[in-house]
Amino acid sequence: MDPASASSSIQRTADTRGTADAAQSDGSARVKNQAESVANQATVANATQSQVSERPVTRQTQSERQSYQGEQEETSNDASDQSTVTSNPATRTNQAAAHKSKMPGLIALLVLIVAVGGATYFLYLRPSTTQSTAPAQSSVAHKKTTRHSSSVTKNSQSTTKSTAVSFDQSQIRNDINSTVGAISGTNSVYVSPVNSKQTVLVNDGAQRSASSIKIFIMVTAYAMAKEGVFNLTDTHTVTDSEKVGGTGVIQNMDAGTKLSYQEIIEHMIDDSDNTAANIMIEKLGGFDLINNKISNMGATDTKLRRKMMDTKALDDGKDNTTSAHDMGMTLKKIYNHQLVSRQADEEMLTILAKNQNRTKLPKDLPSSATVYNKTGEYADYGVQNDAEIVKNSHGAFVAVVLSEDGDQNDQIDAMNRLGSLLYQNILE
């Protein structure tokens, strides 16, 4: 075979390597046949070896280079073994001749090994690069699956905890009847687990709200902030003319003091600040706008008809009202992040958790209990109210008591006892 034919043979071998990805088994056969053909062409062996040795090292992988080097070392060892045969002068000539006659075969064998090794690389090692991404992808998928499973487990655990809350409606009614139900005046009660439609509602109806209505003013502010028509971070400058008496600390601040509306709302709830409530009523647009927002919440018995400490309005028969159901439903929605938005509801819970008055329903609860509450009181009208969310590791429930035209000491004592009984019978 002439040099051109040998060159063509080598080219076909390279072509076979280039197409090995498409047909692995067929490619291997063709490479082997072509390599054997080269081995039989002893006359072009030196040219073939030269072409093979010129294969660019930069395109070899580390494992290929190691394989190639190993093959060279093996061939070198064979040659060394042959060179160590007996040094008998009588046989030296024959050995040299034999060595010379074996050279073409060794070169052909080297070409065969290199060709087969190269084809093997393209057929088996290169596809493994693509396949090597599969474990990584599988690992990612496993992580996602694990996170999903973990999430499902958490939700399942949360649901299990909540559904494990004991709510014996007959027992709850007995607790109410033996406490708040046994005192004078008009008394209404709402009790319900936060994740259940089960509810005990006793003597529900519109009653004087006193400061309990401040919860609805707070919710209106957060609803309007969500709508983008009110900014909680804007500031208000306190004036002497807007200060009123009763509960609160803003009335003692110097005129000209600047407070953000967020701070004013916190004072309105945590200190039951009357001046703060009146500032918010003005800022939010007055009675009609706030009442419209309250109605949209589903609180049908709740009406804002006067500002705090407006005795003239009271004399005219105008008072703020709410009901145990309205308050209980509103707190339940806040806790479950179903009222304004998850962020807004969470911020309102944070404010309710810092309320300073814990003298009624939550008074005798253990320190392990978390309480969110808002009270209302107006002794001149015999009003004592409290609305709370209570939770511990077992779950959470809402309880509301509205009491008017009663004796303050009896009202507060009855609320203390009811709060303890509810906690024991629902969460312990």
Secondary structure by P-SEA (a helix, b strand, c coil): ccaaaaaaaaaaaaaaaaaccccaaaaaaaaaaaaaaaaacccaaaaaaaaaaacccccccaaaaaaaaaaaaaaaaaaaaaaaccccccaaaaaaaaaaaaaaaaaaaaaaaaaaaaaaaaacaaaaaaacaaaaaaaaaaaaaaaaaaaaaaaaaaaaaaaaccccaaaaaaaaaacccccccbbbbbbbccccccccccccccccccccaaaaaaaaaaaaaaaccccccbbbbbbcccccccccccccccccccccaaaaaaaacccccaaaaaaaaaaaccaaaaaaaaaaaccccccccccccaaaaaaacccccccaaaaaaaaaaaaacccccaaaaaaaaaaaaaccccccccccccccbbbbbbbbbbcccbbbbbbbccccccccbbbbbbbccccaaaaaaaaaaaaaaaaaaccc
